[in-house]
Amino acid sequence: MAVHELNATVRRRNGVAVVDLAGDIDRAADAPLRRAYDEAAAGGAGTLLLNFGGVGYINSTGIAVIVGLLARARKERRAVAAYGLSDHYRQIFTITRLSDFVSLFPDEEAAVGGQPSPGSPTTAPGGRGGDR
């Protein structure tokens, strides 16, 4: 399998920092994700919205990288939401209970509007995900 280095770019939408992800999420994704998080936090974003639409592969080390990002966000009281996950990775987020700490949305419009996918925490972007 070809490895595609992760590219993470940050843009702003309605006070939310949207992080567009493209490539694979594995051990090498740690640095690009940290840079994107730092950029979003420096811009004052209270919510980080991860767009997984361009992600082709996430391995177990990549899950650990995501957990680290979620831990940092929780410590800093920053909500994290996501959209664009394939059905397979949505299941993995549910099985690993990542979905307890990141609100999952079907698309960007729903995420910015605060309409989570069924089974996702009900906290809208701007709130504190994972606290029930």
N, C-alpha and C positions, 0 to 999 in steps of 0.2 A: 504494500500500500504506500502510495506517495504521501509524504508529509507536507502539509501546507502551513507555513508559519502564520501565526495569528496576527492580524492587523486589527487594531481597535481604535476607532475614531470617535470623538465626542462632538455632539451638536446639541443645541438647546432648543427646547420646544415647551412653551407654556410653563416655564420655571422648572422643567425636568431636564436632567442631563441624559440624553439618549446616547448610548454607547453602541455603535454599529460594529459588530464582530464579523470578521471574515477569515476563514482558515480553520485550523484544528486547535482544539483546546487540550493541551497536554502540559508537561513540565515546562516547556519553552514558552508557554502562554503567560506564565507568572509575571514577567517583566512588562509585556504590553498591557496586561490588565491592571497592574499597579499604576503604570503611567496614566492610563485612561481614568482610573479612579482618582488619582491625584489631581488631574486636570479638572474633573467634575467637581471635586471638593473645593478646589481653589476658586472656582467660579461661584461657590456658594450654593450649589444644588443640594436641596434637602432630599431629593429622590434621584436614584440612579435607575435608569431603564435600560436593561440589556437586550439588544436585538440579536437573537441567535439565528436569524434568517440566513446568514452567510456561513454558518458553522457546519462543516461536513462531518466532523468526528470529535468525540469527547472520550478520553480514556479515564481510567481510575485516578491517575495522577492529576488530570484536568479537573475532575470532580473535587479533589483536594484543594486545588488552586481556587476554585469557585467558593469552596467552604471558607478558605482564608479571607477572600474578599467579603463574604457575607459576615464573618466574624468582625472584621474591621468596621463595616458599615453599622452593624448592631452596636458596637462599642461607641461609635460616633453618633448614634441615634439618627442614622440616615436610612431611609426606606430603600429597598431594592425590589424592583419588579422586572419581569421578563416577558418577551414574546418571541415568536418565530421558532420555537422548539418543535422538532419533529415529534410525531406520536411516540416514537421509541424513546427519545430523550425526555419527553414529558413523563413517561412511565418511570424512567430512572429517577427523575427529580421526585416523583411521588414515593417510590420504593425507598429511596435513601433519605426521605423526609426533608430534602432541600426545599420542597414546596411549602413546608411549614414556616420558612424564613424568607421566601421570595414569592411575591404574588405573581401568578402566571396569567397571562392574557392571550387572547387569540390573535391580536394584531395591535399595531401602534395606536390606532384610533381608540380602541377599547381601553388600552393602558392609560392613555392621556385622559380619557373620559372616566376612568375608574371602574370599568365593567370587567371583573375577573372571570376567568374560565371556571366552569363548574368544578368544584372540589378544591379550588384555590383559596387561600386566606382572603377574607373579604376586605382587607385594608386597601384602599385606593392609593395610588402614588401620591406622595406628600404625607401619608400617614406612616405609622410604624408597622411594617410587615412582621408577621410571625408572632405577635403578641395577641393572644386570645384570652 
